[in-house]
């Protein structure tokens, strides 16, 4: 009887020690599959011993832990292959755990030690990233921080990704980013368990990769006139202006980047955007064009070259397309793809296919002859012909073709994988037709879009707030999941001039996408997610990674009253914010009027200034909204 009572007591203690809901202090992003919180804490000792096998695939995981657990703490961290009492143990399962797959992990935190287990090395790396996120945010500091102790909650975590393709696209063609800046971007991706970097390497503005035997691609195609301001509205360059803005990666640079990413369990997929978006290549080799005037072309410096007034496809003001009726274009593509295939081990090569204008093709005799010879009825079939031919080249190099969803319009082979960017619609259609699909829709995942009101962001043609990105579900209802490879977010850089702005545009929306492609669909909870995001704002600050605070900016709604006055309504993306405002041109703080009900703008007011507070402290930016702008929106 006594032993039975002791057993019941032990069970009650165990139940109390482990709660089934995540602890409020645990702020891991992306949200793990399961967190069971225990009683007590593990405190990092001043002498940390990491036990791990001495194998190349674990080198980066050990290095990550050694760096992050020593820089801020000042503690001594060593790694060994065996230890009687390790502080942190990294263990590959002798018998694979079927739940974990290739990228999952289990993380056990007891008062005495930490054990991370996984089937593969990638899982241990992701488990290490989660372990770091358990520590106080000061763990991210690049300098020593004085703390009495470094403790994390006792917990049992089991985690694995929802999708195998978890990507970010980084456009290095519109503005060149150095090799070290790309590494910086990779490091930030790795924190949040992304495993695919899609590098957009070529466009009208620049060709960014060395191709042996085609030196003009980088001698001519990688350089343009420097302009600063609003990209797309620049004055056309004069012949006398220096074309010294740009750059490119040598093949040795690419090898270094591929290895750097792979060490962090990230694959790099290259994109060579054809047949449109090819002005830099045509400027280097005009014979690739159908248009005789191409001999005078130069890489675009930000001047207008497309007319979008009639919708898609755009009307080209100059011909930025490779000529599908020109055999030289296919010889060129064979040379490029041969070298790309050797440089990038990843199974896919992305060949663009988006926004290719047809107006130059429509009047070209070579293209007309091609259509007659091949029995084509519609001009869109010309791009389909081009795509099918380059796909054969890709396949001959042992690779697979991926392209943007426009390629569906011209007809493509079953083996073409589709990246759906014009919303989810085309990805759904492609999946129904049994194409492999990566969802990257403008609706949720375009990181170049404004994150807040146009008065506070670099002006782009659309907006995408954090809460909308968090709604991203890459596997739509009614679609066979076997055809959805995964999802990614895209960062186009026309308006992004430097790496700090690239970070600002990526985070925190990149956190929302990371959770959408990793975490179980049923665990999504916007208020709870944003609580974790606020913790990561502190971490990113200490890690010196820039992010946007625009989630705190108020949302404006302007209408006119029946008597033609300006009515202003404010709302917020997150709860718990107070908005203080002024109409008298002074700078409001928490002692100013607090927004509570819709406002009528004073008749002579010139501008409205606003700032948001949370728990009595300013969290938002000081915004200035011109009354004239609100009147325009209200159609006054």
C-alpha positions as CSV (number, residue, x, y, z in Angstrom):
1,X,0.0,0.0,0.0
2,X,2.8,2.4,0.9
3,X,4.6,1.7,-2.4
4,X,1.3,2.4,-4.3
5,X,0.9,5.8,-2.5
6,X,4.6,6.6,-3.2
7,X,4.0,5.8,-6.9
8,X,0.9,8.0,-7.0
9,X,2.8,10.9,-5.4
10,X,5.6,10.5,-7.9
11,X,3.1,10.6,-10.8
12,X,1.4,13.7,-9.4
13,X,4.8,15.4,-9.1
14,X,5.7,14.4,-12.6
15,X,2.4,15.8,-14.0
16,X,2.9,19.0,-12.1
17,X,6.6,19.2,-13.3
18,X,5.7,19.0,-17.0
19,X,2.9,21.2,-18.4
20,X,1.7,20.4,-21.9
21,X,1.5,24.0,-23.0
22,X,4.6,26.1,-23.9
23,X,6.0,28.2,-21.2
24,X,5.5,32.0,-21.6
25,X,9.2,32.4,-21.3
26,X,10.0,30.1,-24.3
27,X,10.0,32.1,-27.5
28,X,11.4,29.8,-30.1
29,X,10.8,30.8,-33.8
30,X,9.7,28.9,-35.7
31,X,7.3,27.3,-33.2
32,X,8.4,23.7,-32.4
33,X,6.0,20.8,-32.9
34,X,5.9,20.0,-29.1
35,X,7.2,21.7,-26.0
36,X,6.7,20.1,-22.6
37,X,7.9,22.4,-19.8
38,X,9.4,21.0,-16.7
39,X,10.1,22.2,-13.2
40,X,13.2,24.2,-12.5
41,X,16.0,25.5,-14.7
42,X,19.3,24.5,-16.2
43,X,22.1,27.0,-15.4
44,X,25.1,27.2,-17.8
45,X,28.3,26.6,-15.9
46,X,31.3,28.7,-16.3
47,X,33.1,25.8,-17.9
48,X,31.0,24.4,-20.7
49,X,31.8,21.0,-22.2
50,X,30.2,20.1,-25.5
51,X,30.3,16.4,-26.4
52,X,30.0,15.7,-30.1
53,X,31.5,13.3,-32.6
54,X,34.6,14.7,-34.4
55,X,33.0,14.7,-37.9
56,X,32.9,17.4,-40.6
57,X,29.1,17.5,-40.6
58,X,29.0,18.5,-37.0
59,X,31.8,21.1,-37.2
60,X,29.6,24.1,-37.7
61,X,27.1,23.1,-35.0
62,X,29.8,22.8,-32.5
63,X,31.4,26.1,-33.7
64,X,28.0,27.8,-33.4
65,X,27.5,26.7,-29.8
66,X,31.1,27.6,-28.8
67,X,30.8,31.1,-30.2
68,X,27.3,31.9,-29.0
69,X,27.8,30.5,-25.5
70,X,31.1,32.2,-24.9
71,X,31.0,35.7,-26.6
72,X,28.3,37.1,-24.3
73,X,28.9,35.1,-21.2
74,X,32.7,35.2,-21.1
75,X,32.5,31.5,-20.1
76,X,35.0,28.9,-21.3
77,X,33.5,26.5,-23.9
78,X,35.3,23.4,-25.1
79,X,34.3,20.5,-27.3
80,X,35.3,16.8,-26.7
81,X,34.4,13.5,-28.3
82,X,33.6,11.8,-25.0
83,X,32.9,13.0,-21.5
84,X,31.5,11.4,-18.3
85,X,29.4,14.5,-17.6
86,X,29.0,16.8,-20.6
87,X,27.2,20.1,-20.3
88,X,25.7,19.7,-23.8
89,X,25.6,16.5,-25.7
90,X,25.0,16.3,-29.4
91,X,24.0,12.8,-30.4
92,X,23.1,11.2,-33.7
93,X,20.5,8.4,-33.2
94,X,21.9,4.9,-33.7
95,X,18.4,3.8,-34.6
96,X,16.6,6.6,-36.6
97,X,13.5,8.1,-35.0
98,X,10.9,8.0,-37.8
99,X,9.1,11.1,-36.5
100,X,12.1,13.3,-36.8
101,X,13.0,12.6,-40.4
102,X,16.2,14.2,-41.8
103,X,15.9,17.6,-40.2
104,X,14.0,17.0,-36.9
105,X,15.5,16.9,-33.4
106,X,14.7,16.3,-29.8
107,X,16.0,18.7,-27.2
108,X,16.0,17.6,-23.6
109,X,16.9,20.2,-20.9
110,X,17.3,18.9,-17.4
111,X,18.7,20.7,-14.3
112,X,22.0,18.9,-14.9
113,X,22.6,19.0,-18.7
114,X,21.3,19.4,-22.2
115,X,21.0,16.6,-24.8
116,X,20.1,17.2,-28.5
117,X,19.4,14.1,-30.5
118,X,18.7,13.8,-34.2
119,X,18.8,11.3,-37.1
120,X,21.0,13.6,-39.2
121,X,23.5,16.4,-38.6
122,X,21.0,19.0,-39.9
123,X,18.7,18.1,-37.0
124,X,21.4,18.7,-34.5
125,X,22.1,22.1,-36.1
126,X,18.5,23.1,-35.8
127,X,18.3,21.8,-32.3
128,X,21.3,24.0,-31.4
129,X,19.5,27.0,-32.9
130,X,16.5,26.3,-30.7
131,X,18.8,25.9,-27.6
132,X,20.3,29.3,-28.2
133,X,16.8,30.8,-28.4
134,X,16.0,29.3,-24.9
135,X,18.6,31.5,-23.3
136,X,18.0,35.1,-22.3
137,X,18.1,37.5,-25.2
138,X,21.5,38.8,-24.0
139,X,23.0,35.6,-25.4
140,X,23.0,37.3,-28.8
141,X,25.3,40.1,-27.6
142,X,28.6,40.4,-29.5
143,X,30.3,41.7,-26.3
144,X,30.5,40.4,-22.8
145,X,27.4,40.9,-20.7
146,X,27.4,40.8,-16.9
147,X,24.7,38.5,-15.6
148,X,24.5,36.7,-12.4
149,X,23.6,33.5,-14.2
150,X,22.5,32.1,-17.6
151,X,19.5,29.9,-17.1
152,X,17.0,28.2,-19.3
153,X,13.8,26.3,-18.4
154,X,13.7,22.6,-18.0
155,X,11.9,21.3,-21.0
156,X,11.4,18.5,-23.5
157,X,11.1,19.6,-27.1
158,X,10.4,17.5,-30.1
159,X,10.5,19.3,-33.5
160,X,10.6,18.6,-37.2
161,X,9.7,20.7,-40.3
162,X,6.3,20.7,-42.1
163,X,8.0,21.2,-45.5
164,X,11.3,20.3,-47.1
165,X,11.7,23.5,-49.1
166,X,12.0,26.5,-46.8
167,X,13.4,29.3,-48.8
168,X,14.3,33.0,-49.2
169,X,15.1,34.5,-52.6
170,X,17.7,37.2,-52.6
171,X,18.0,39.4,-55.7
172,X,21.7,40.3,-56.1
173,X,21.2,41.4,-59.7
174,X,19.4,44.8,-59.2
175,X,22.0,45.8,-56.7
176,X,25.2,43.9,-56.1
177,X,25.8,42.5,-52.6
178,X,29.3,41.3,-51.7
179,X,30.2,37.8,-50.9
180,X,30.5,38.7,-47.2
181,X,27.0,40.4,-47.3
182,X,25.5,37.2,-48.8
183,X,27.2,35.3,-45.9
184,X,25.6,37.7,-43.4
185,X,22.2,37.0,-45.0
186,X,22.8,33.3,-44.8
187,X,23.7,33.5,-41.1
188,X,20.4,35.2,-40.4
189,X,18.5,32.6,-42.4
190,X,20.1,29.8,-40.5
191,X,18.8,31.2,-37.2
192,X,15.3,30.5,-38.3
193,X,15.8,27.1,-39.9
194,X,15.6,28.1,-43.6
195,X,17.3,25.6,-45.8
196,X,17.2,27.2,-49.3
197,X,18.8,30.4,-50.6
198,X,17.5,31.2,-54.1
199,X,20.1,33.6,-55.6
200,X,18.7,35.8,-58.4
201,X,21.9,36.2,-60.3
202,X,21.0,37.9,-63.6
203,X,18.6,40.6,-64.7
204,X,18.4,43.8,-66.9
205,X,20.6,45.6,-64.3
206,X,23.4,43.2,-63.9
207,X,25.0,39.8,-64.7
208,X,26.6,38.7,-61.4
209,X,28.4,35.4,-62.1
210,X,31.6,34.6,-64.0
211,X,31.1,32.4,-67.0
212,X,34.4,31.1,-68.5
213,X,34.6,31.8,-72.3
214,X,32.0,34.6,-72.1
215,X,34.0,37.4,-70.4
216,X,31.8,40.3,-71.5
217,X,29.0,39.0,-69.3
218,X,31.0,40.5,-66.4
219,X,33.2,43.0,-68.1
220,X,30.1,44.7,-69.6
221,X,27.0,43.1,-68.1
222,X,28.0,43.6,-64.4
223,X,28.3,47.4,-64.5
224,X,26.0,50.3,-64.8
225,X,25.7,54.0,-64.0
226,X,25.2,54.7,-60.3
227,X,21.9,56.3,-59.4
228,X,20.3,57.1,-56.0
229,X,16.6,57.8,-55.4
230,X,13.5,56.0,-56.6
231,X,14.5,53.1,-58.9
232,X,12.5,53.0,-62.1
233,X,12.2,56.8,-62.3
234,X,15.8,57.6,-63.0
235,X,16.9,59.9,-65.8
236,X,18.4,57.8,-68.6
237,X,22.2,57.8,-68.4
238,X,24.3,59.8,-70.8
239,X,27.1,58.3,-72.8
240,X,29.7,60.1,-70.8
241,X,28.6,58.8,-67.4
242,X,30.9,56.2,-65.8
243,X,29.6,52.7,-65.7
244,X,31.4,51.6,-62.5
245,X,28.6,50.6,-60.2
246,X,28.0,46.9,-59.7
247,X,30.2,43.8,-59.4
248,X,30.1,40.0,-59.8
249,X,31.1,36.7,-58.2
250,X,34.0,34.8,-59.5
251,X,33.5,31.0,-59.8
252,X,35.8,30.7,-56.7
253,X,33.5,33.1,-54.9
254,X,30.5,30.9,-55.8
255,X,32.2,27.8,-54.5
256,X,33.0,29.5,-51.3
257,X,29.4,30.7,-50.9
258,X,28.0,27.2,-51.7
259,X,30.2,25.6,-49.0
260,X,29.5,28.4,-46.5
261,X,25.7,27.8,-47.0
262,X,26.0,24.0,-47.0
263,X,27.9,24.1,-43.7
264,X,24.8,25.7,-42.3
265,X,22.5,23.2,-44.0
266,X,21.4,25.6,-46.7
267,X,21.4,24.8,-50.4
268,X,21.8,27.6,-52.9
269,X,19.6,27.5,-56.1
270,X,20.9,29.7,-58.9
271,X,18.6,31.7,-61.1
272,X,19.5,32.8,-64.6
273,X,16.5,34.8,-65.7
274,X,15.6,34.2,-69.4
275,X,14.3,34.8,-72.0
276,X,13.1,38.2,-70.5
277,X,15.0,40.3,-68.0
278,X,18.1,39.6,-70.1
279,X,19.3,43.1,-71.0
280,X,22.7,42.8,-69.2
281,X,23.5,39.6,-71.2
282,X,22.3,41.3,-74.5
283,X,24.4,44.4,-73.8
284,X,27.4,42.1,-73.5
285,X,26.5,39.9,-76.5
286,X,24.0,41.7,-78.8
287,X,23.9,38.8,-81.2
288,X,21.7,37.0,-78.6
289,X,18.8,39.4,-79.5
290,X,16.3,39.5,-82.4
291,X,16.7,43.3,-82.6
292,X,19.4,45.0,-84.6
293,X,19.4,48.0,-82.3
294,X,20.7,45.8,-79.5
295,X,24.2,46.7,-80.5
296,X,23.6,50.0,-78.7
297,X,22.1,48.5,-75.5
298,X,23.6,48.9,-72.1
299,X,22.7,47.3,-68.7
300,X,19.8,49.2,-67.2
301,X,20.6,51.8,-64.6
302,X,17.1,52.3,-63.3
303,X,15.5,54.2,-66.1
304,X,12.1,53.1,-67.4
305,X,12.4,50.3,-70.0
306,X,8.9,48.7,-69.7
307,X,5.4,50.1,-70.1
308,X,3.0,48.4,-67.7
309,X,0.0,50.6,-68.4
310,X,-1.6,47.8,-70.5
311,X,-1.0,45.1,-67.9
312,X,1.0,41.9,-68.2
313,X,3.0,41.1,-70.2
314,X,4.5,44.6,-70.3
315,X,5.3,46.4,-73.5
316,X,9.0,46.6,-73.9
317,X,10.5,50.0,-74.8
318,X,13.8,48.2,-75.6
319,X,14.1,44.5,-76.4
320,X,15.3,42.8,-73.2
321,X,14.6,39.2,-74.4
322,X,16.9,36.5,-75.8
323,X,15.7,35.6,-79.2
324,X,13.9,32.2,-79.2
325,X,14.4,32.0,-83.0
326,X,18.2,32.5,-82.8
327,X,20.3,29.3,-82.4
328,X,23.1,31.4,-80.9
329,X,20.8,31.9,-77.8
330,X,20.8,28.1,-77.3
331,X,24.6,27.8,-77.7
332,X,24.9,30.6,-75.1
333,X,22.5,28.8,-72.7
334,X,24.4,25.5,-73.1
335,X,27.6,27.2,-72.1
336,X,26.0,29.0,-69.1
337,X,24.1,26.0,-67.8
338,X,27.1,23.7,-68.2
339,X,29.1,25.9,-65.8
340,X,26.2,26.7,-63.5
341,X,25.5,23.0,-63.1
342,X,29.1,22.3,-62.0
343,X,29.2,25.2,-59.6
344,X,25.9,24.5,-57.8
345,X,25.3,21.0,-56.4
346,X,21.6,21.7,-55.8
347,X,19.2,19.6,-58.0
348,X,17.3,22.5,-59.5
349,X,18.4,25.4,-61.8
350,X,15.9,28.3,-61.9
351,X,15.6,29.8,-65.4
352,X,13.2,32.7,-64.7
353,X,10.6,32.9,-67.4
354,X,8.7,35.8,-65.9
355,X,7.5,39.0,-67.5
356,X,8.9,38.4,-70.9
357,X,7.5,41.0,-73.3
358,X,6.2,39.8,-76.7
359,X,5.9,43.1,-78.7
360,X,9.3,42.8,-80.3
361,X,8.7,39.1,-81.1
362,X,5.4,39.9,-82.8
363,X,7.1,42.0,-85.5
364,X,10.2,40.0,-85.9
365,X,10.6,37.9,-89.1
366,X,12.8,35.3,-87.5
367,X,10.1,34.7,-84.8
368,X,7.4,34.6,-87.5
369,X,9.3,32.0,-89.4
370,X,9.9,29.9,-86.2
371,X,6.1,30.0,-85.5
372,X,5.3,28.8,-89.1
373,X,7.9,26.1,-89.0
374,X,6.8,24.8,-85.6
375,X,3.1,25.2,-86.3
376,X,2.5,27.7,-83.5
377,X,-0.8,29.5,-83.3
378,X,-0.1,32.0,-80.5
379,X,2.8,34.2,-79.7
380,X,2.9,32.8,-76.1
381,X,3.9,29.4,-77.6
382,X,7.2,31.0,-78.6
383,X,8.3,31.2,-75.0
384,X,7.1,27.6,-74.5
385,X,9.4,26.5,-77.3
386,X,12.3,28.3,-75.7
387,X,11.6,26.9,-72.3
388,X,11.4,23.3,-73.6
389,X,14.7,23.6,-75.4
390,X,16.5,25.0,-72.4
391,X,15.0,22.4,-70.2
392,X,16.6,19.7,-72.4
393,X,19.9,21.4,-71.9
394,X,19.3,21.5,-68.1
395,X,18.4,17.8,-68.0
396,X,21.5,16.9,-70.1
397,X,23.6,18.3,-67.2
398,X,21.8,16.1,-64.7
399,X,19.7,18.9,-63.3
400,X,16.0,19.8,-63.1
401,X,14.4,23.0,-64.3
402,X,12.4,25.4,-62.2
403,X,10.7,28.6,-63.5
404,X,8.2,31.3,-62.5
405,X,4.6,30.5,-63.1
406,X,4.3,32.4,-66.5
407,X,5.9,29.4,-68.2
408,X,2.7,27.5,-67.8
409,X,1.1,29.9,-70.4
410,X,3.3,28.8,-73.2
411,X,3.2,25.1,-72.3
412,X,5.9,23.2,-70.5
413,X,6.9,19.6,-70.0
414,X,5.6,17.7,-67.0
415,X,9.0,17.7,-65.4
416,X,9.2,21.5,-65.1
417,X,8.8,22.6,-61.5
418,X,6.8,25.8,-61.0
419,X,7.4,28.7,-58.6
420,X,4.0,30.3,-58.1
421,X,4.4,34.1,-57.5
422,X,1.3,35.6,-58.9
423,X,-0.8,34.5,-55.9
424,X,-1.6,30.9,-55.1
425,X,-3.8,30.3,-58.1
426,X,-1.1,29.2,-60.6
427,X,0.6,27.0,-58.1
428,X,-2.7,25.3,-57.4
429,X,-3.3,24.8,-61.1
430,X,0.2,23.5,-61.6
431,X,-0.2,21.0,-58.7
432,X,-3.4,19.8,-60.1
433,X,-1.5,19.2,-63.3
434,X,1.0,17.2,-61.3
435,X,3.9,19.7,-61.5
436,X,6.2,20.1,-58.5
437,X,5.4,23.5,-57.0
438,X,7.0,26.0,-54.6
439,X,4.6,28.6,-53.3
440,X,6.0,32.1,-53.2
441,X,3.0,34.3,-53.7
442,X,2.9,38.1,-53.7
443,X,-0.1,37.8,-51.4
444,X,2.0,36.7,-48.5
445,X,5.6,36.4,-49.3
446,X,7.0,39.4,-51.3
447,X,9.5,41.1,-49.0
448,X,10.1,44.1,-51.2
449,X,6.6,45.3,-50.6
450,X,6.0,48.1,-48.1
451,X,5.5,46.9,-44.5
452,X,3.4,49.9,-43.4
453,X,1.9,53.1,-44.8
454,X,3.6,54.7,-47.8
455,X,4.4,57.8,-45.7
456,X,6.9,55.7,-43.7
457,X,8.3,53.2,-46.2
458,X,10.3,53.4,-49.5
459,X,7.5,53.6,-52.0
460,X,6.7,50.4,-53.7
461,X,3.5,49.4,-55.7
462,X,2.0,47.3,-52.9
463,X,2.0,46.7,-49.1
464,X,2.4,43.5,-47.1
465,X,2.0,43.7,-43.3
466,X,3.5,41.2,-40.9
467,X,0.1,39.7,-39.9
468,X,-0.7,39.0,-43.5
469,X,2.6,37.2,-44.0
470,X,1.7,35.1,-41.0
471,X,-1.4,33.9,-42.8
472,X,0.7,32.1,-45.4
473,X,-0.2,28.5,-45.8
474,X,1.9,26.9,-48.6
475,X,-0.2,23.8,-48.9
476,X,-3.7,24.9,-49.8
477,X,-6.8,22.9,-49.0
478,X,-7.8,20.6,-51.9
479,X,-4.3,20.2,-53.2
480,X,-2.4,16.9,-53.1
481,X,0.5,17.8,-50.7
482,X,2.9,15.6,-52.6
483,X,3.1,18.2,-55.3
484,X,3.9,21.1,-53.0
485,X,7.6,21.1,-52.4
486,X,7.4,24.0,-50.0
487,X,7.3,27.7,-49.8
488,X,9.6,30.7,-49.8
489,X,9.6,34.5,-49.6
490,X,11.2,36.7,-52.3
491,X,13.3,39.8,-51.8
492,X,13.6,41.9,-54.9
493,X,16.1,44.7,-54.5
494,X,15.2,47.5,-57.0
495,X,14.6,49.8,-54.0
496,X,17.1,48.1,-51.7
497,X,20.6,49.6,-51.9
498,X,22.5,48.0,-49.1
499,X,22.5,45.0,-46.8
500,X,21.0,46.9,-43.8
501,X,18.0,47.7,-45.9
502,X,17.8,44.1,-47.1
503,X,17.7,43.0,-43.5
504,X,15.1,45.6,-42.7
505,X,12.8,44.4,-45.4
506,X,13.3,40.7,-44.6
507,X,12.7,40.8,-40.8
508,X,10.3,40.3,-39.1
509,X,8.2,39.1,-42.1
510,X,10.9,36.4,-42.6
511,X,10.0,35.2,-39.1
512,X,6.4,34.7,-40.2
513,X,7.3,32.9,-43.4
514,X,9.8,30.7,-41.4
515,X,7.0,29.6,-39.1
516,X,4.6,29.1,-42.1
517,X,7.0,26.6,-43.7
518,X,8.2,24.8,-40.6
519,X,5.6,24.7,-37.9
520,X,2.3,22.7,-37.8
521,X,-0.6,24.5,-39.3
522,X,-2.8,23.9,-36.3
523,X,-0.3,25.7,-34.0
524,X,-0.7,29.1,-35.6
525,X,-1.7,31.9,-33.2
526,X,-1.1,35.5,-34.2
527,X,-1.1,37.1,-30.7
528,X,1.1,34.4,-29.3
529,X,3.4,34.6,-32.3
530,X,3.8,38.3,-32.0
531,X,4.7,37.9,-28.3
532,X,7.6,35.8,-29.5
533,X,8.5,38.3,-32.2
534,X,8.9,41.0,-29.6
535,X,11.4,38.8,-27.8
536,X,13.2,38.4,-31.1
537,X,13.3,42.1,-31.7
538,X,15.5,42.3,-28.6
539,X,17.6,39.4,-29.9
540,X,18.0,41.0,-33.3
541,X,19.0,44.3,-31.7
542,X,21.8,42.6,-29.8
543,X,22.9,40.5,-32.8
544,X,23.1,43.8,-34.8
545,X,20.6,42.5,-37.4
546,X,18.3,45.2,-38.7
547,X,14.5,44.8,-38.8
548,X,11.4,46.8,-39.4
549,X,9.4,48.1,-36.4
550,X,6.5,49.0,-38.8
551,X,4.2,46.5,-37.1
552,X,3.7,49.1,-34.5
553,X,2.7,51.8,-37.0
554,X,-1.0,52.7,-37.0
555,X,-3.3,51.9,-40.0
556,X,-5.1,54.9,-41.4
557,X,-8.6,55.0,-42.8
558,X,-9.7,58.3,-44.3
559,X,-13.3,59.0,-45.3
560,X,-15.5,62.1,-45.8
561,X,-18.5,62.9,-43.6
562,X,-21.9,63.9,-45.1
563,X,-20.9,67.6,-44.6
564,X,-17.6,67.1,-46.4
565,X,-15.2,67.0,-43.5
566,X,-12.2,64.7,-43.2
567,X,-12.9,61.7,-40.9
568,X,-9.8,59.8,-39.6
569,X,-10.0,56.3,-38.2
570,X,-6.9,54.5,-36.8
571,X,-6.4,50.9,-36.0
572,X,-3.4,48.7,-35.2
573,X,-2.0,45.5,-36.4
574,X,-1.3,44.2,-32.9
575,X,-3.3,44.6,-29.7
576,X,-2.3,46.6,-26.6
577,X,-1.0,49.7,-28.4
578,X,-2.0,53.3,-27.5
579,X,-1.8,55.9,-30.3
580,X,-1.1,59.5,-29.3
581,X,-1.5,62.3,-31.8
582,X,-1.2,66.0,-32.6
583,X,-2.6,68.3,-35.3
584,X,-0.6,71.3,-34.2
585,X,2.8,70.3,-35.7
586,X,4.3,69.4,-32.3
587,X,5.7,66.0,-31.5
588,X,3.3,63.9,-29.4
589,X,4.1,61.7,-26.5
590,X,2.0,59.9,-23.9
591,X,0.8,63.2,-22.4
592,X,-0.9,64.2,-25.7
593,X,-4.5,63.1,-26.7
594,X,-4.8,59.3,-27.0
595,X,-6.8,58.0,-30.0
596,X,-10.1,56.4,-28.9
597,X,-12.8,57.3,-31.4
598,X,-12.7,58.5,-35.0
599,X,-11.4,62.0,-35.4
600,X,-12.5,65.0,-37.5
601,X,-9.4,66.8,-38.8
602,X,-9.3,70.5,-37.8
603,X,-10.2,72.7,-40.7
604,X,-6.8,74.4,-41.0
605,X,-4.6,71.4,-39.9
606,X,-1.6,70.8,-42.2
607,X,-0.4,67.5,-40.8
608,X,-1.0,64.9,-38.2
609,X,1.8,63.5,-36.1
610,X,1.4,60.1,-34.3
611,X,3.4,57.7,-32.1
612,X,2.4,54.4,-30.6
613,X,3.1,53.3,-27.0
614,X,2.9,49.9,-25.3
615,X,2.8,49.6,-21.5
616,X,3.6,53.3,-21.1
617,X,6.7,53.1,-23.3
618,X,7.2,54.3,-27.0
619,X,7.5,51.4,-29.4
620,X,6.5,53.0,-32.7
621,X,8.1,55.6,-34.9
622,X,7.1,59.2,-34.9
623,X,5.0,59.4,-38.1
624,X,3.9,62.5,-40.0
625,X,0.8,62.2,-42.1
626,X,0.0,65.1,-44.4
627,X,-3.6,66.1,-44.2
628,X,-3.5,66.5,-48.0
629,X,-2.7,62.8,-48.3
630,X,-5.6,61.9,-46.1
631,X,-7.9,64.1,-48.1
632,X,-6.8,62.5,-51.3
633,X,-7.6,59.0,-49.9
634,X,-11.0,60.3,-48.7
635,X,-11.6,61.8,-52.2
636,X,-12.1,65.2,-50.7
